[in-house]
């Protein structure tokens, strides 16, 4: 252990919201020049702690003290913490899509000459910053025209445009594919060598192990422990145990698949891009799903998996070109979402906040939203039936909430996802398409979601799981299709599936021999 | 929980016991009491109450449709012009072309539906923002009114005037009161009792959900019945020949019907779903276009009705009818707690919002305030009411408007928390 004073010390931080104690006596010590990971389940208080640190919750609205660079910090707002060199990069990027990279980097911080923006200086400084973060793009490119991985880099470049001493990244790799994630982690290591301290909040234990010097584990608003990786080594089981407060024997519940006949088949599905009609987003895709089977779709971000799923779900994406859907041997036409639901399809979107839920709704309204006819009698909604149905799902899916009258925004990510699952289970579907069902969900909740998925399959339903996390697909699925640039490039059974084979087929158009 | 809190939580709650419509109604009561004192008792006199009802019934008819439009995430600026256009068409048809007046009303509704279909088509199927479509409609139908009416005033016949200026007739034995109005009050009391019992019954069917404490249920019923009895006696005991206005009855029927539709049917819930998150609604099988088309069309039909009630009341259709009605209707909806971004709001809230504005207007006139000051005060009141509410939301305190946005406590708190959170995070990020 170094004897130099720590860069940051948060002492006994307690933050209460009306009715909830979000943080209770939290301790966090970050040494100068290290990469410090913070992990914990959703709702453990990670984000709240960072908001306290960055002044979103100003001095005086919490108890405890922040010692930063040897003195007590009393930030009144984000501006104040930024001036002190603390920059936070949120999971939801704060970039303006219609502005260029340069404009975004210097937004609110524009270099001025005689009161006018000095674009020449801005551009050359932008290039310098972009080189620093390894972003090779024309600085005049608009943000909306670059991928999410590069946007993240712009966000970091923006942090460097200010004088950053402590960089905080909230789930920086949540939306990135493996390559971009790797690049980002390398970048953080580079920063470390230049003496920049980073705090990283992440759910991805392998990344934390690879990069962190210290790990602080939070649970239920309390600090469980801080692990010094160099001294003690990072033990994944120990982290998980700390986060969830119990051992997870396995990441996946036990499940004996009971697989029946092929009941759902897609043949030669081809879809055009909604705006640029010459682009094919799905090319001649064919696949099958059996009863009781969990089928995975692996692919890089932008491979066209979501587009495939949504176009099947009542043509909710793109322009239909050709292809057929068969269910129980008969061809079916799904021209609208209503058709799709009527034919027993369900689609759980990858973005539950933007398209999965109405955030103004409470739990019970959300649960019944996709099949109001089931609680309608003589044209009138039966509120008691609605309540009973929602209550049944609350119990069976173990949604953590005092009552189903609660608003969905009050729930953690994992519980929101359970509500979305309940919403689609309520439609009693034969085929569920789950798009990134565990994105942004903590370890404990993931385990429960896997259990629900397996349970659905055991009931004889077909389940399609789209995921960017290969271990998840390998652990969960009976069969995995790989998708690359809109085409299905391979089909791998559970016993042959390993990350290497999958990755190979996810990144090449060459169709390998199917097993 | 203290009794006061329990009371606040449950009073005026309607079917779901945890509603908090307390605040807005409290404001309304405060304004009424204030003007009752200021005007030396004029405000709550029979004559004034009857005039008030006739004067604002058509605005409230508009605010019902406007609430649905705003909940779905749109706006309608054309309602005043549509009302004026329909008014002149009907007046011409009845007076100059000798159309029987009941058919005239039917004609007006059909014209309203056609106009609504026209606007709904552009909004729902072409995808032009309702603001633009109805701004165009505002010009279009104002011009249409002047073109058809030659910028003249056209009178309407006796029978037609009843929908705007008529009263319940005098029937039965002489009681010193208008008997039909008394009967209406009795029905309203029975409805209140039935609703309370029904709500308790539904609530007990929900396992784990607590019905409101009995003493609150009883207190609520007593208060509401007392109000109904008071109002009934006032309306029934006015000058002979006057009683509860026909336009008030039309409004009451519409309020009941549309409240039921928005709260208790799938169609109503779809409107909230579209306004709350259109994409999520679409992916849940809601037919987005159909909902948008419906709310726009429905609005124009109600505007047509409002226009006819107004023409009937003023006995003639003129070129200045319906000027700035859209603003009154929109103000009522927002004071009544609807969210600018859609997805939140209730019919009941909008009616209370409209009442607040009406009593304010009426009270100021009774105290002899000039129309210049009336407008200034109304403007400040609108801004103040919404600002206070936004402030309360940010402080995490009880929000008057939030409590009206949906008859459910958790819903508004969730929404408030979300938006404040978003503001806090986004604002500094945008500046930095």
Interface residues (C-beta under 8 A of the other chain):
Chain A: X17 X18 X56 X77 X78 X79 X82 X90 X94 X107 X108 X109 X158 X162 X313 X314 X316 X336 X337 X338 X340 X341 X347 X349 X354 X355 X356 X357 X358 X359 X360 X361 X362 X365 X369 X370 X371 X372 X373 X376 X379 X380 X381 X383 X384 X387 X388 X391 X403 X405 X406 X407 X408 X409 X410 X423
Chain B: X15 X18 X202 X205 X206 X207 X208 X209 X263 X264 X265 X266 X269 X272 X273 X276 X277 X279 X280 X281 X282 X283 X284 X285 X287 X343 X344 X396 X406 X408 X409 X410 X411 X413 X414 X415 X417 X418 X424 X425 X426 X428 X429 X430 X431 X432
